[in-house]
Amino acid sequence: MKEIKNIVRSRAQESSSAVEKLYITMRHLFNRGFYKPMGVSGETLREALLSLRPEIYGTIAEEKVELNGLLYVIERLPVGIEQCQFINLTSDEGYSKSHFKAIVPPKRRRNCYRIDDEQMNIEITRGRSDIYDILTHLTFIFIESHKIKNRILIDESGEVTRDWQKLEEAVYQDKKLTLIDKEKTISHAANILGRTFSEVLDIYDAFGTAEKPDRFLHIIYWLGKLAIEEAIGNEKRTITFSPILRERLGHHIHGEIWATNIKEVLKQNQLLDRPIHIISANMHSVMNSIFATHVLKTKFKDQTDFFIYEELSKSGAHDVRNKVEEFAKQYGMISLPDFSGTNIDVQIFDTAKIDLKKSAFANAKFGELKPVLIVMDYAFGEQAYETIDELLKPFQETKDKKVFMNVASVSIMGKAGILQGGKGDIMIPSAHINEGTGDNYTFENELTKEMLEGNNIDVFAGPMVTVLGTSLQNKDLLKFFHESTWGVIGLEMEGAYYQKAIQSASKIRKSINQDVKVRYAYYASDNPLETGSTLASGGLGTTGVKPTYLITIKILEQIFNIQ
């Protein structure tokens, strides 16, 4: 009998196992209804995250506190969450009608409510991916808080270091810190965090707000304070899931309201029987590609189209953006801000009302019925399935009458991580693979690598992996996907979910045309295999403008039959 050798698992296999464990554990804790992240119930989640060591969380497995990862997470969680012992994940349960003021994190669209000094409620209206995102972020900051506690707590009686005492004094000071006091406190904070003075100084202002320039110190203080209370007073932080959230999740409640609103507007404007092209993109690139060059031709005389798009993308360009939007609304664009809780705004373009001769698409060729464009803002993870699945269903016009929409194409343009190349490059997927399960979706992509080449931007084509969350990017696992026969070129969060919904609607339910055209293209927001190029290293700035518009224009050229 052949002897079985000792099999050593590779880091990629360990990471894959950790992702699976995170996914299963989070679903189990959700079904359970509550857990204590730093207690026994949260142990599996902590161990899996420490085993995975996602790139975005940098030095999570080391003793020193991870600063870039902390900034990334804090920008995606509500202000003040570091002070709360109790975090309650709820559905949309009417808090918007109360005296509670909604707190919206700067980099994630979700409503949060500070109930009292100890409790923060976070509204989940975008599906399971939102829960995975929040739980991994919270697990990370709680792990970091215990690192702070380990460096400041001298003994079990609660005696703390002098550095901690000095930090506490600065935090409870009523007036704004002077430069000298600020630098003294940073020196103490650096000791507590296991970081150099310059490392803390470099990131300090990024945490600050106009009202709270010294917010960094407050965050570190409250993380450490609650961790000490957990260790000494056994006052464990607790995450709960409301009964209504547990009851509603997975039933497409918000997605159904969202999709019905869109179909009602199509009906009111007699657009239901026209060819419909759905585009998942941002709320500016389609509008600007069609209208901006005509509206702003005198203001930006002799400038290229891409120069105009870049000007429109600048942070202070509200006036020119509003000018384009007002013009678009007069000529065929209907704006639908979201009130369903999905946080997905929509624009509807009736091309019959647009004079394309005055646009970059003067050669557009239409049949008898002119197309209608439905542009939806980015979905978040699994929410992509919920929204597109509901949108592609027939419209229940009356109790006895269903109207099947003539969906001619679905185009997805998004941001993604790239595994070869750098920020701003373009990826054209040939298939989507679901991380953790290996489920895969192949399709005929109407966009090709050749169509986008020759614009001084690198273009890559191949399969892409749909990940559980951007915060779970792991170098070893991604390297395996990239270098093995999977040949993955990039990673994103929604592709497999979109394709799952499109396939079931076209091939199984037959609620839309079986030959519906699909287009997928992504531009790179980060390269998780390159240190210093992960999402925690900051945004794209104007680097993302050219690929965004290049992809948008290619999608519109195909819809408008321009060869």
For each residue, the residues with C-beta under 8 A, 3 or more apart:
1:
2:
3:
4: 7
5:
6:
7: 4
8:
9: 13 14 17
10: 13 14 476 480
11: 14 15 476
12: 15 16 476 477 479 480
13: 9 10 16 17
14: 9 10 11 17 18 51 476
15: 11 12 18 19 51 52 474 476 477
16: 12 13 19 20 436 477 480
17: 9 13 14 20 21 51
18: 14 15 21 22 48 49 51 52 474
19: 15 16 22 23 48 52 435 436 468 472 474 477
20: 16 17 23 24 436
21: 17 18 24 25 44 47 48 51
22: 18 19 25 26 45 48 49 52 132 136 468 472
23: 19 20 26 27 132 436 468
24: 20 21 27 28
25: 21 22 28 29 44 45 48
26: 22 23 29 30 45 131 132 135
27: 23 24 30 31 128
28: 24 25 31 32
29: 25 26 32 34 35 41 42 45 135 239 241
30: 26 27 33 131 241 246 249
31: 27 28 246
32: 28 29 35 41
33: 30 240 241 243 246
34: 29 238 239 240 241
35: 29 32 39 41 42 238 239
36: 39 40 41 42 236 237 238 239
37: 42 45 46 138 139 142 237 239
38: 42 46 142 146 227 230 236 237
39: 35 36 42 43 236
40: 36 43
41: 29 32 35 36
42: 29 35 36 37 38 39 45 46 139 142
43: 39 40 46 47
44: 21 25 47 48
45: 22 25 26 29 37 42 48 49 135 139
46: 37 38 42 43 49 50 139 142 143
47: 21 43 44 50 51
48: 18 19 21 22 25 44 45 51 52
49: 18 22 45 46 52 53 54 57 60 136 139 140 143
50: 46 47 53 60 61 143
51: 14 15 17 18 21 47 48
52: 15 18 19 22 48 49 472 474
53: 49 50 57 60 61 474
54: 49 57 60 136 471 472 473 474
55: 58 473 474 475 528 534 536
56: 69 72 470 471 473 528 534 535 536
57: 49 53 54 60 66 69 140 471
58: 55 66 67 68 69 536
59: 62 64 65 66 69
60: 49 50 53 54 57 66 69 140 143 144
61: 50 53
62: 59 66
63: 147 150 151 194
64: 59 147 193 194 195
65: 59 70 144 147 148 192 193 194 195 220
66: 57 58 59 60 62 69 70 144
67: 58 70 71 193 195 199 200 203
68: 58 71 72 203 536 537
69: 56 57 58 59 60 66 72 73 140 144 536
70: 65 66 67 73 74 140 141 144 219
71: 67 68 74 75 203 206 207 536
72: 56 68 69 75 76 471 535 536
73: 69 70 76 77 137 140 141 471
74: 70 71 77 82 141 207 219
75: 71 72 105 106 107 108
76: 72 73 105 107 108 133 137
77: 73 74 81 105 108 134 137 138 141
78: 81 103 104 105 112 114 120 122
79: 103 105 209
80: 83 84 103 114 120
81: 77 78 84 87 112 120
82: 74 141 145 218 219 222 223 226
83: 80 117 222 226
84: 80 81 87 114 118 119 120 237
85: 118 119 226 229 235 236 237 238
86: 118 119 120 237 238 240
87: 81 84 119 120 122 138 237 238 239 240
88: 115 119 120 121 122 239 240 241 242
89: 121 122 124 131 134 239 240 241 242 245
90: 93 95 121 122 123 124 242 244 245
91: 123 124 125 242 244 245 248 249 253
92: 96 123 125 254 341
93: 90 123 242 244
94: 97 98
95: 90 98 100 102 111 113 121 123
96: 92 102 111
97: 94
98: 94 95 113
99:
100: 95 113 114 115
101: 113 114
102: 95 96 111 112 113
103: 78 79 80 111 112 113 114
104: 78 109 110 111 112
105: 75 76 77 78 79 108 110 112
106: 75
107: 75 76
108: 75 76 77 105 133
109: 104 343
110: 104 105 122 123 124 125 126 130 343
111: 95 96 102 103 104 123
112: 78 81 102 103 104 105 120 121 122 123
113: 95 98 100 101 102 103 120 121 123
114: 78 80 84 100 101 103 119 120 121
115: 88 100 119 120 121
116: 119
117: 83
118: 84 85 86
119: 84 85 86 87 88 114 115 116
120: 78 80 81 84 86 87 88 112 113 114 115
121: 88 89 90 95 112 113 114 115
122: 78 87 88 89 90 110 112 134
123: 90 91 92 93 95 110 111 112 113 341
124: 89 90 91 110 127 130 131 134 245 249
125: 91 92 110 130 254 340 341 342 343
126: 110 129 130 254 342 343 379 380 381 383
127: 124 130 131 249 250 380 381 382 383 386
128: 27 131 132 249 250 381 382
129: 126 132 133 380 381 382 383 468 469 493
130: 110 124 125 126 127 133 134 380 381 383
131: 26 30 89 124 127 128 134 135 241 249
132: 22 23 26 128 129 135 136 381 468 469
133: 76 108 129 130 136 137 380 381 469 470 471
134: 77 89 122 124 130 131 137 138
135: 26 29 45 131 132 138 139 239
136: 22 49 54 132 133 139 140 469 471 472
137: 73 76 77 133 134 140 141 471
138: 37 77 87 134 135 141 142 239
139: 37 42 45 46 49 135 136 142 143
140: 49 57 60 69 70 73 136 137 143 144 471
141: 70 73 74 77 82 137 138 144 145 223
142: 37 38 42 46 138 139 145 146 227 237
143: 46 49 50 60 139 140 146 147
144: 60 65 66 69 70 140 141 147 148 223
145: 82 141 142 148 149 223 224 226 227
146: 38 142 143 149 150 227 230
147: 63 64 65 143 144 150 151 194
148: 65 144 145 151 152 192 193 220 223 224 227
149: 145 146 152 153 224 227 228 230 231
150: 63 146 147 153
151: 63 147 148 161 191 192 193 194
152: 148 149 160 161 163 164 192 224 228
153: 149 150 158 159 160 228 231 232
154: 159 160 161
155: 158 159
156: 231 232
157:
158: 153 155 228 232
159: 153 154 155
160: 152 153 154 164 165 228
161: 151 152 154 164 165 191 192
162: 165 166 188
163: 152 166 167 188 189 191 192
164: 152 160 161 167 168 188 192 224
165: 160 161 162 168 169
166: 162 163 169 170 184 185 188
167: 163 164 170 171 185 188 189 192 217 220 221
168: 164 165 171 172 221
169: 165 166 172 173
170: 166 167 173 177 181 184 185 188 214 217
171: 167 168 217 218 221
172: 168 169
173: 169 170 177 181
174:
175:
176: 213 214
177: 170 173 181 182 185 214
178: 181 182
179: 182 183
180: 183 184
181: 170 173 177 178 184 185
182: 177 178 179 185 186 214
183: 179 180 186 187 201
184: 166 170 180 181 187 188
185: 166 167 170 177 181 182 188 189 217
186: 182 183 189 190 197 200 201 204
187: 183 184 190 191 197
188: 162 163 164 166 167 170 184 185 191 192
189: 163 167 185 186 192 193 200 216 217 220
190: 186 187 193 195 196 197 199 200
191: 151 161 163 187 188 194
192: 65 148 151 152 161 163 164 167 188 189 220 224
193: 64 65 67 148 151 189 190 200 220
194: 63 64 65 147 151 191
195: 64 65 67 190 199 200
196: 190 199 200
197: 186 187 190 200 201
198: 201 202
199: 67 190 195 196 202 203
200: 67 186 189 190 193 195 196 197 203 204 216
201: 183 186 197 198 204
202: 198 199
203: 67 68 71 199 200 206 207 216
204: 186 200 201 207 208 216
205: 208 213
206: 71 203
207: 71 74 203 204 215 216 219
208: 204 205 212 213 214 215 216
209: 79 212 213 215
210: 213
211:
212: 208 209 215 218
213: 176 205 208 209 210
214: 170 176 177 182 208 217 218
215: 207 208 209 212 218 219
216: 189 200 203 204 207 208 219 220
217: 167 170 171 185 189 214 220 221
218: 82 171 212 214 215 221 222
219: 70 74 82 207 215 216 222 223
220: 65 148 167 189 192 193 216 217 223 224
221: 167 168 171 217 218 224 225
222: 82 83 218 219 225 226
223: 82 141 144 145 148 219 220 226 227
224: 145 148 149 152 164 192 220 221 227 228
225: 221 222 228 229
226: 82 83 85 145 222 223 229 230 235 237
227: 38 142 145 146 148 149 223 224 230 231
228: 149 152 153 158 160 224 225 231 232
229: 85 225 226 232 233 235
230: 38 146 149 226 227 233 234 235 236 237
231: 149 153 156 227 228
232: 153 156 158 228 229
233: 229 230
234: 230
235: 85 226 229 230
236: 36 38 39 85 230
237: 36 37 38 84 85 86 87 142 226 230
238: 34 35 36 85 86 87
239: 29 34 35 36 37 87 88 89 135 138
240: 33 34 86 87 88 89
241: 29 30 33 34 88 89 131 245 246
242: 88 89 90 91 93 245 246
243: 33 246 247
244: 90 91 93 247 248
245: 89 90 91 124 241 242 248 249
246: 30 31 33 241 242 243 249
247: 243 244
248: 91 244 245 251 253
249: 30 91 124 127 128 131 245 246
250: 127 128
251: 248
252: 255 256 386 389 390
253: 91 248 256 257
254: 92 125 126 257 258 340 341 342 386
255: 252 258 259 340 342 383 386 387 389 390
256: 252 253 259 260 390
257: 253 254 260 261 340 341 342
258: 254 255 261 262 338 340 342 344 387 390 391
259: 255 256 262 263 387 390 391 393
260: 256 257 263 264 390 395
261: 257 258 264 265 336 339 340
262: 258 259 265 266 336 346 348 374 391
263: 259 260 266 267 272 395 405
264: 260 261 267 268
265: 261 262 268 269 334 336 348
266: 262 263 269 271 272 276 348 372 395 405
267: 263 264 270 271 272 395 397 403
268: 264 265
269: 265 266 334 348 350
270: 267 273
271: 266 267 274 276 348 350 372
272: 263 266 267 395 403 405
273: 270 369 406
274: 271 369 370 371 372 406
275: 367 369 371 372 406 408
276: 266 271 371 372 373 374 405 406 407 408
277: 371 372 373 374 407 408 409 410 411 559
278: 374 376 388 391 407 409 410 411
279: 286 373 374 375 376 410 411 412 413 555
280: 375 376 377 378 379 384 388 410 411 412 413 414 494 498
281: 285 286 375 376 377 378 411 413 414 552
282: 285 377 378 548
283: 287 345 347 375 377
284: 287 288 312 313 321
285: 281 282 288 289 309 413 548 549 552
286: 279 281 289 290 347 349 373 375 552 556
287: 283 284 290 291 292 324 325 328 333 347 349 375
288: 284 285 291 292 308 309 312 324 549
289: 285 286 292 309 360 549 552 553 556
290: 286 287 328 349 354 356 359 360 361 556
291: 287 288 294 295 324 327 328 331 359
292: 287 288 289 295 296 305 308 309 312 324
293: 296 297 305 308 359 360
294: 291 297 327 358 359
295: 291 292 323 324 327
296: 292 293 299 300 308 320 323 324
297: 293 294 300 301
298: 301
299: 296 320
300: 296 297 303 307 308 311
301: 297 298
302:
303: 300 307 308
304: 307 308
305: 292 293 308 309 360 549
306: 309 310 545 546 549
307: 300 303 304 310 311
308: 288 292 293 296 300 303 304 305 311 312
309: 285 288 289 292 305 306 312 313 545 546 549
310: 306 307 313 314 542 545 546
311: 300 307 308 314 317 320
312: 284 288 292 308 309 317 320 321 324
313: 284 309 310 317 542 545
314: 310 311 317 542
315:
316:
317: 311 312 313 314 320 321
318: 321 322
319: 322 323
320: 296 299 311 312 317 323 324
321: 284 312 317 318 324 325
322: 318 319 325 326
323: 295 296 319 320 326 327
324: 287 288 291 292 295 296 312 320 321 327 328
325: 287 321 322 328 329 333 335
326: 322 323 329 330
327: 291 294 295 323 324 330 331
328: 287 290 291 324 325 331 332 333 349
329: 325 326 333 334 335
330: 326 327
331: 291 327 328 353 354 355
332: 328 349 350 351 352 353 354
333: 287 325 328 329 347 348 349 350
334: 265 269 329 347 348 349 350
335: 325 329 345 346 347
336: 261 262 265 345 346 347 348
337: 345
338: 258 341 342 343 344 345 346 377
339: 261
340: 125 254 255 257 258 261
341: 92 123 125 254 257 338
342: 125 126 254 255 257 258 338 379 383 386 387
343: 109 110 125 126 338 377 380
344: 258 338 376 377 378 379 383 387
345: 283 335 336 337 338 376 377
346: 262 335 336 338 374 375 376 377
347: 283 286 287 333 334 335 336 373 374 375
348: 262 265 266 269 271 333 334 336 372 373 374 375
349: 286 287 290 328 332 333 334 354 372 373 375
350: 269 271 332 333 334 353 354 370 372
351: 332 354 356 364 366 370 371 372 373 560
352: 332 370
353: 331 332 350
354: 290 331 332 349 350 351 359
355: 331 358 359
356: 290 351 359 361 362 364 560
357: 362
358: 294 355 362
359: 290 291 293 294 354 355 356 362
360: 289 290 293 305 553
361: 290 356 364 556 557 560 562
362: 356 357 358 359
363: 560 562
364: 351 356 361 560 561 562
365: 560 561 562
366: 351 369 370 371 560 561
367: 275
368:
369: 273 274 275 366
370: 274 350 351 352 366
371: 274 275 276 277 351 366 408 559 560
372: 266 271 274 275 276 277 348 349 350 351
373: 276 277 279 286 347 348 349 351 559
374: 262 276 277 278 279 346 347 348 391
375: 279 280 281 283 286 287 346 347 348 349
376: 278 279 280 281 344 345 346 379 387 391
377: 280 281 282 283 338 343 344 345 346
378: 280 281 282 344 414 494
379: 126 280 342 344 376 383 384 386 387 388 494 497 498
380: 126 127 129 130 133 343 383 384 493 494
381: 126 127 128 129 130 132 133 384 468 469 493 494 497
382: 127 128 129 385 386 497
383: 126 127 129 130 255 342 344 379 380 386 387 494 497
384: 280 379 380 381 387 388 493 494 495 497 498 501
385: 382 388 389 497 498 500 501
386: 127 252 254 255 342 379 382 383 389 390
387: 255 258 259 342 344 376 379 383 384 390 391
388: 278 280 379 384 385 391 392 410 497 498 501 502 505
389: 252 255 385 386 392 393 501 504 505
390: 252 255 256 258 259 260 386 387 393
391: 258 259 262 278 374 376 387 388
392: 388 389 405 407 501 502 505 511 512
393: 259 389 390 505 509 511
394: 402 403 404 405 511
395: 260 263 266 267 272 402 403 405
396: 399 401 402
397: 267 401 402 403
398: 401
399: 396
400:
401: 396 397 398
402: 394 395 396 397
403: 267 272 394 395 397
404: 394 511 512
405: 263 266 272 276 392 394 395 512
406: 273 274 275 276 513
407: 276 277 278 392 410 512 513 516
408: 275 276 277 371 513 516 517 559
409: 277 278 446 516 517 518 519 558 559
410: 277 278 279 280 388 407 498 502 516 517 518 519
411: 277 278 279 280 281 518 519 520 555 559
412: 279 280 494 495 498 518 519 520 521
413: 279 280 281 285 521 522 523 548 551 552 555
414: 280 281 378 492 494 495 522
415: 492 522 523 524 525 540 544
416: 427 464 490 491 492 522 523 524 525
417: 470 473 478 490 491 492 524 525 526 527 528 535
418: 421 422 423 425 427 460 489 490 524 526 527
419: 478 481 482 488 489 490 491 527 528 529
420: 460 482 489
421: 418 425 458 460 524 527
422: 418 425 458 524 527 530 533
423: 418 524 525 526 527 533 540 543 544
424: 457 523 524 540 543 544 546 547
425: 418 421 422 457 458 459 460 523 524 547
426: 452 457 458 459 460 521 522 523 524 547 550 551
427: 416 418 459 460 461 462 464 489 490 521 522 523 524
428: 445 447 448 449 452 459 460 461 520 521
429: 432 445 461 462 463 464 489 490 495 520 522
430: 442 443 445 461 462 463
431: 440 441 442 443 463 464
432: 429 440 441 463 464 465 466 495 496 499 520
433: 438 439 440 463 464 465 466 481 486 488 496
434: 437 438 439 440 465 466 496
435: 19 465 466 467 468 477 491
436: 16 19 20 23 468
437: 434
438: 433 434
439: 433 434 496
440: 431 432 433 434 463 496
441: 431 432 495 496 499 500 503
442: 430 431
443: 430 431 499 502 503 518 520
444: 518
445: 428 429 430 448 518 519 520
446: 409 517 518 519 558
447: 428 451 452 519 520 521 551 554 555 558
448: 428 445 451 452 461
449: 428 452 453 459 460 461
450: 453
451: 447 448 554
452: 426 428 447 448 449 455 457 459 521 550 551 554
453: 449 450 459
454:
455: 452 546 550
456:
457: 424 425 426 452 546 547 550
458: 421 422 425 426
459: 425 426 427 428 449 452 453
460: 418 420 421 425 426 427 428 449 489 490
461: 427 428 429 430 448 449 489
462: 427 429 430 487 488 489
463: 429 430 431 432 433 440 486 487 488 489
464: 416 427 429 431 432 433 488 489 490 491 492 495 522
465: 432 433 434 435 478 481 486 488 490 491 492
466: 432 433 434 435 491 492 493 494 495 496 497
467: 435 470 472 473 491 492 493
468: 19 22 23 129 132 381 435 436 472
469: 129 132 133 136 381 472 493
470: 56 133 417 467 473 493 535
471: 54 56 57 72 73 133 136 137 140
472: 19 22 52 54 136 467 468 469
473: 54 55 56 417 467 470 478 491 528 534 535
474: 15 18 19 52 53 54 55 477 478
475: 55 478 479 528 529
476: 10 11 12 14 15 479 480
477: 12 15 16 19 435 474 480 481
478: 417 419 465 473 474 475 481 482 488 491 528 529
479: 12 475 476 482 483 529
480: 10 12 16 476 477 483 484 486
481: 419 433 465 477 478 484 486 488 491
482: 419 420 478 479 486 487 488 489 529
483: 479 480
484: 480 481 487
485:
486: 433 463 465 480 481 482
487: 462 463 482 484
488: 419 433 462 463 464 465 478 481 482 491
489: 418 419 420 427 429 460 461 462 463 464 482
490: 416 417 418 419 427 429 460 464 465 522 524
491: 416 417 419 435 464 465 466 467 473 478 481 488 528
492: 414 415 416 417 464 465 466 467 495 522
493: 129 380 381 384 466 467 469 470
494: 280 378 379 380 381 383 384 412 414 466 497 498
495: 384 412 414 429 432 441 464 466 492 498 499 520
496: 432 433 434 439 440 441 466 499 500
497: 379 381 382 383 384 385 388 466 494 500 501
498: 280 379 384 385 388 410 412 494 495 501 502 520
499: 432 441 443 495 496 502 503 518
500: 385 441 496 497 503 504
501: 384 385 388 389 392 497 498 504 505
502: 388 392 410 443 498 499 505 506 516 518
503: 441 443 499 500 506 507 508
504: 389 500 501 507 508 509
505: 388 389 392 393 501 502 508 509 511 512
506: 502 503 509 510 511 512 513 514 515 516
507: 503 504 510 514
508: 503 504 505
509: 393 504 505 506
510: 506 507 514
511: 392 393 394 404 505 506
512: 392 404 405 407 505 506 516
513: 406 407 408 506 516
514: 506 507 510
515: 506
516: 407 408 409 410 502 506 512 513
517: 408 409 410 446 558
518: 409 410 411 412 443 444 445 446 499 502
519: 409 410 411 412 445 446 447 555 558
520: 411 412 428 429 432 443 445 447 495 498
521: 412 413 426 427 428 447 452 551 554 555
522: 413 414 415 416 426 427 429 464 490 492
523: 413 415 416 424 425 426 427 544 547 548 551
524: 415 416 417 418 421 422 423 424 425 426 427 490 527 547
525: 415 416 417 423 535 539 540 544
526: 417 418 423 533 534 535 537
527: 417 418 419 421 422 423 524 530 533 534
528: 55 56 417 419 473 475 478 491 533 534 535
529: 419 475 478 479 482
530: 422 527 533 534
531: 534
532: 537
533: 422 423 526 527 528 530 537
534: 55 56 473 526 527 528 530 531 537
535: 56 72 417 470 473 525 526 528
536: 55 56 58 68 69 71 72
537: 68 526 532 533 534
538:
539: 525 544
540: 415 423 424 525 543 544
541: 544
542: 310 313 314 545
543: 423 424 540 546
544: 415 423 424 523 525 539 540 541 547 548
545: 306 309 310 313 542 548 549
546: 306 309 310 424 455 457 543 549 550
547: 424 425 426 457 523 524 544 550 551
548: 282 285 413 523 544 545 551 552
549: 285 288 289 305 306 309 545 546 552 553
550: 426 452 455 457 546 547 553 554
551: 413 426 447 452 521 523 547 548 554 555
552: 281 285 286 289 413 548 549 555 556
553: 289 360 549 550 556 557
554: 447 451 452 521 550 551 557 558
555: 279 411 413 447 519 521 551 552 558 559
556: 286 289 290 361 552 553 559 560
557: 361 553 554 560 562
558: 409 446 447 517 519 554 555 561 562
559: 277 371 373 408 409 411 555 556
560: 351 356 361 363 364 365 366 371 556 557
561: 364 365 366 558
562: 361 363 364 365 557 558
563:
